[in-house]
Amino acid sequence: MAVLVDKNTRVICQGLTGSQGTFHSEQAIAYGTQMVGGVTPGKGGQDHIGLPVFNSVHEAMAKTGANASVIYVPPPFAADSILEAIDAEMPLIVCITEGIPVLDMMKVK
């Protein structure tokens, strides 16, 4: 199996300001992951847990050089978050959200 993440991977978190995004990003930082920012629409320009928050994945990539995104958003918004990352041409996208509606995932595939 290929190693997809290493010490040079620059990661953003979609849903950073939510409870799950905050918790998992803090854990990732403690583990040594290079978290470079987060995305929460409408909260761009803020800082959260010491990371800049952006309104879009495209903006976050342009300003941080991110090459990976982790997605921690509620199921009704997960597919749109995945599609936003795909549209921004994010090289690596990881989403662990459970309960995403099947029809939403059909759009993603």
Phi, psi and omega in degrees: 000136181286148174272119184264340182231133175221191184295344180265355181289130180254112191252136168249159178242118173277123186093025185305320187278353176283170184297316181290318178299317178297308182301308185291327178291319176299319178295318180297317179298315180299328180281344178110005178293140179277079176281125186246356179166185180212167180233123170217108181306134179089352181243013179302145180095347178271168169245143178218128186047038178081009180243145176288144179251136180240161180277340183214159177295319180303313179297317180298318179297315183297323186267343183241345185072022181301142176232015175205148177227135170251139186243119177233077179232159179298154184311319182295342183250356186295314182299316178297324178293319177297313180297324177297317179294321177297315180300325179280358180063039175294126183296324181227126181233126179236126178227122181252011182301130176268151173080022176292130180305137184302317180296327176296317180290333175298324177293323181292317182287000000 
